[in-house]
């Protein structure tokens, strides 16, 4: 995979220059009464507990953590002893993808772009359907490979979290780059020895909901109807890796709600089945925003991996940090959370999986 990483990381830099930043908190609105809050949470244990109580952490700065929470979650946080330093309503400013953000792709545009790439390059590109979302939208991957035979594989996945539209753009841009450069000797040789998959949009229902009302909804979850009348499950808390433990809320209305059970959601089940059917996939990246971080397992525990596996993750992270300027660290250093995609991919499948927090 040595050739692939510099390509993708270079694309990340290109993407940062070409696309506008994700919308700031002040540019979003939700029909409910959710709040943007800043609270004191100096340790990763404080942040993990806050997430378990319903705070969707957006940023960590010094001893404070900021994010989105329902009024009920704010009450739980106060009762647990957290000091709320700031709270304000999410505010309306933009409509759909506003003019400054027109470079981003909605679901129909992603599907169209993938179809055009595969149609124009049938000798090395093909579409793979993983399944469908809660609302019946197709979950689509594009595969790049040349020749026959079993080859090591890599998978790049965007948009577990609906509002993180930037995480859709990098795998889509990378797919277009492979299509445009496949005739170059180094790329041609790479595709003859590797099997590469891109899934730009794993959470299409949530991503569409985030913009379909004519304004950013700051929506994180999928669109599963919950028993209490709320909507959505946090897909990155829904995998069967210490599901329901640290950093996951048990209240369905919270943005960090991990669902009624592990793999309760069709989107996470589709990715699970995709990986299980492709035993050659050895590397995986799950794209998120933000923070300029590259995170490796474990997320659920402060305990580090041991032996050569830990050494391999550290060495890979150091190399990629040199390419990007991003920081490489164990995921739980930010704050422990459970049900995480990469924790499951590593524990269940032995896939070297990274969470990239784009910025």
Helices and strands as residue ranges (DSSP letters): H 2-18, G 25-27, E 35-40, H 44-52, E 56-61, E 64-69, H 71-79, E 84-89, G 99-101, H 107-120, E 125-132, E 138-144, E 152-157, H 166-181, H 185-193, E 194-199, H 204-212, G 235-237, H 266-276, E 281-289, E 293-296, H 307-324, E 327-330, G 331-333, H 341-349, E 352-358
